[in-house]
């Protein structure tokens, strides 16, 4: 079975500061990893995904994430956040043998303050 | 632009009512999913479907059923709504096939309140 842990339920940060949102996963099989973002009153949008290759992946809006297999982590980072980045962020994994079933973390609310 | 459309953004229903939540996608995706989203619990899978007239239970199917008569439409049914089903409901779709993970396309969600 797969599980995803997002340790921080809320992350407050000032505008233009860097941010890291943490994600750890547990799986007995190889997985694909994803980050989604949910703006207020909207559905989820794909930020980025790791399938294979370089462990550092870049997504939309200046976000990037690094896959660390030994630590089973996939932390999301942005060097300088904007007010418009205020949203909830979800980490998700899907087993490579059944890549259509996703397991989501509980979400991290990023609150960017002026 | 590809879309997953959920028919209602907000719904208020009474306890015991039969409730239908509709989801339509225009991407010719094989897979469709229903999740509910609750604070602190993230997204939990209710039901999913890999093909027309095919359905499988997710992690929390109790109190729900689904219908997929056409490829583009996936309906979630609350047979007798209860207050603990008050939640945000998200529909998603994805492509099938081998190879790389395709990710989901989500609808905007339906916020259901059962009173």
HADDOCK unambig.tbl for C-alpha pairs under 7 A between the chains (distance, minus, plus):
assign (segid A and resid 32 and name CA) (segid B and resid 101 and name CA) 6.66 0.50 0.50
assign (segid A and resid 42 and name CA) (segid B and resid 108 and name CA) 4.73 0.50 0.50
assign (segid A and resid 42 and name CA) (segid B and resid 109 and name CA) 6.64 0.50 0.50
assign (segid A and resid 43 and name CA) (segid B and resid 106 and name CA) 5.67 0.50 0.50
assign (segid A and resid 43 and name CA) (segid B and resid 107 and name CA) 5.40 0.50 0.50
assign (segid A and resid 43 and name CA) (segid B and resid 108 and name CA) 3.95 0.50 0.50
assign (segid A and resid 43 and name CA) (segid B and resid 109 and name CA) 5.66 0.50 0.50
assign (segid A and resid 44 and name CA) (segid B and resid 106 and name CA) 5.70 0.50 0.50
assign (segid A and resid 45 and name CA) (segid B and resid 106 and name CA) 6.97 0.50 0.50
assign (segid A and resid 51 and name CA) (segid B and resid 100 and name CA) 6.46 0.50 0.50
assign (segid A and resid 51 and name CA) (segid B and resid 101 and name CA) 6.85 0.50 0.50
assign (segid A and resid 99 and name CA) (segid B and resid 101 and name CA) 5.57 0.50 0.50
assign (segid A and resid 104 and name CA) (segid B and resid 42 and name CA) 6.62 0.50 0.50
assign (segid A and resid 104 and name CA) (segid B and resid 43 and name CA) 6.04 0.50 0.50
assign (segid A and resid 105 and name CA) (segid B and resid 42 and name CA) 5.91 0.50 0.50
assign (segid A and resid 106 and name CA) (segid B and resid 40 and name CA) 5.67 0.50 0.50
assign (segid A and resid 106 and name CA) (segid B and resid 41 and name CA) 4.99 0.50 0.50
assign (segid A and resid 106 and name CA) (segid B and resid 42 and name CA) 3.67 0.50 0.50
assign (segid A and resid 106 and name CA) (segid B and resid 43 and name CA) 6.94 0.50 0.50
assign (segid A and resid 107 and name CA) (segid B and resid 42 and name CA) 5.69 0.50 0.50
